[in-house]
């Protein structure tokens, strides 16, 4: 396939459905609870994960998609900044990066739409 015919990937348009998010959460829960000992050790995480799943199930598809789209855009920006910072030094200033990304999120600088 030539580069001209290859699909493009726009991380700002990457979206997960409720079903896809719940599948990922199920996989995480399975990893945390492979044995009775692990279930006990990870109980607070499993309970938190189950609470998140309830919230997702109670929320409409369009709201979930927008929330997760915005979360992913924010994480993509953190990863980008972290990579740039690591190119300069091996000890990036994570707090400064989070502060910068949260300001960009609050100001809508990372998003193509008005939400």
Secondary structure as the mmCIF struct_conf table of DSSP 4:
data_model
#
loop_
_struct_conf.conf_type_id
_struct_conf.id
_struct_conf.beg_label_comp_id
_struct_conf.beg_label_asym_id
_struct_conf.beg_label_seq_id
_struct_conf.end_label_comp_id
_struct_conf.end_label_asym_id
_struct_conf.end_label_seq_id
HELX_RH_3T_P HELX_RH_3T_P1 UNK A 3 UNK A 5
BEND BEND1 UNK A 6 UNK A 6
HELX_LH_PP_P HELX_LH_PP_P1 UNK A 7 UNK A 8
HELX_RH_3T_P HELX_RH_3T_P2 UNK A 11 UNK A 13
HELX_RH_AL_P HELX_RH_AL_P1 UNK A 18 UNK A 32
TURN_TY1_P TURN_TY1_P1 UNK A 33 UNK A 33
BEND BEND2 UNK A 34 UNK A 35
HELX_RH_AL_P HELX_RH_AL_P2 UNK A 36 UNK A 41
TURN_TY1_P TURN_TY1_P2 UNK A 42 UNK A 42
HELX_RH_AL_P HELX_RH_AL_P3 UNK A 43 UNK A 58
BEND BEND3 UNK A 59 UNK A 59
HELX_RH_AL_P HELX_RH_AL_P4 UNK A 61 UNK A 88
BEND BEND4 UNK A 90 UNK A 91
HELX_RH_AL_P HELX_RH_AL_P5 UNK A 94 UNK A 106
TURN_TY1_P TURN_TY1_P3 UNK A 107 UNK A 110
BEND BEND5 UNK A 112 UNK A 113
#
